[in-house]
Amino acid sequence: MLRNRWMGLVMAWVLVLVSVGCATKTSGAAGSPEDVVTSFYDWLGSVEGSVLGSKAYRESPYLDRAMVDRVDELVASFEAQPGGGYDPFICAQDRPSEIVVTDAEVTGEQARVTMQGWNPIHVDLLLTNGTWLITDITCTFP
């Protein structure tokens, strides 16, 4: 009898730990601004095909809604131009071989992370309901 209670208690704790682990994994944008930017670019690299053509960015848990809307507008403007455009997330047409994320500059509920791809890229984030979301990506060109 005691063994059954003990096993029941152990199983209950396992279920709690699995539930917490799943909740953490599905939140997507949890962590520091640097973690969010790193996770976003890791996610971006894992998407098969064109992130812009498939509009996969629209489902990203790392982007704020206004950012998604701006990318939609930019992609629409590229479709109207011969020759297309560039990937606004990497500020280039081709993905760099390495992306290095630097420390964030945090001011209250806003943060800026500078990352190095082909050129420096500034990624702005906003803390919303305890979660950092990417609100803007600013390309710098040589």
N, C-alpha and C positions, 0 to 999 in steps of 0.2 A: 504494500500500500504506500509506504513512504517512498519507495523507488518510483512509483507511478506519479506521485506528486512532484518529486524532484525532476523527472523527465518532462512533465507538463510545464514546470517553471522554466526549465532550460529552453524548451520549444517556444514559449512565450517571449523570452528574451531574444531568441534568434529572429523571430518574426518582427520584433520591434527594431532590431538592428538592421535587418534587411529593408524594412520600410523607410527608416531614416536614410540609409544609403541610397535608395532609389529616389527619394525626395531630393537629396542633395544633387544627384546626377542630372535630374530632369530640370533643375532650376536654371541651368545653362550659364547665366550671367553672374553667378555668385563669385565672391572673392574680391580681391583688390583690383584697382583699375588695370594694373599690369597683367594680372591673371586673366581678366576679361579680354583684354586686347590679344594676349597670347592665345587664349582659347578661340577667339574669333578667327585669327589667322590660321590656326591649326584646322578649325572647321572648314574655312574657306579652301584650304589645300586638299581637304578630303572629299569635297564635292566633285562628282564625276561630271565631265562636260563643262559647259560654260555656265558659270554662276549667273551671269547677266542674261544670257539667252534663255536659260531655263527659269529665270527669276527665282532661283533658290534662295537668294538673299532675303526675299520677302518672308521666309519662314525662320530666319535666324533669330535665336533668342537673345542675341547680343546687340541688336540694333533697335534704336527707338523708332517709333512709328513715323515721326517727321523725317528721320533719316531715310527710311525706306521710301517715303513719298518723293524725296528729292532725287534719290537714285532712279526711281521710276521715270521722273521727268527727264533726267539726264540720258537714260537709255532711249527714251522716245526721241530725243533730239539727235542721237547718234543714228537712229534708224532713218531719219530724214536726210542724212548727209551721205554722200558717196564716200566710201573708204572707211566707214564706221567711226569708232572713237577709241577710247582707252578704258581700262578697268579702273573705276574710281576708288577701289579698295586698295590697290597696289600702285596706283598712279602710273601705270604703264600698260603696254599691251601684253608683254611677256612677264611671267612670274619670276622674280629674282631667285637666285639659287639659295639665298639665305635672308631671313628677316630677323633683325635683332631688336628686341623691345627694351627700352631704357626705363629708368625709374620715373614714376608719375610725379607731376607737380600738382598737388592737391590743395584746393582752396575751398573750404567748406564742402558743399555738395557738388562741386565741379572739379574735374581733373583733366589734365592733358598728359598724354603719353606720347613721346616721340619715338618712332621706330625707324630703323634704317633698312630700306630696301635698295632700289637703284639709287634713290635720293631720300633725304629725310622726309618722313610723313608724320604729320601731327594728328593724333586721334583724340578728340574731345569726348568726355563722358560726363554723365549727370547721374547722381545718386537719386534713384526714384524708388520709394518704398523699400529701402534697404538693399537695392540692387543697382549696380553700375551698368548703364546702358550707353552705347556709342551714339552720340548725337551729331558728330561731324567728323569728316576726314579731310584734312587740308594737304594738298600736294605741294611740294616745293620742287621747282625745276631749276636745273643749272643755268 
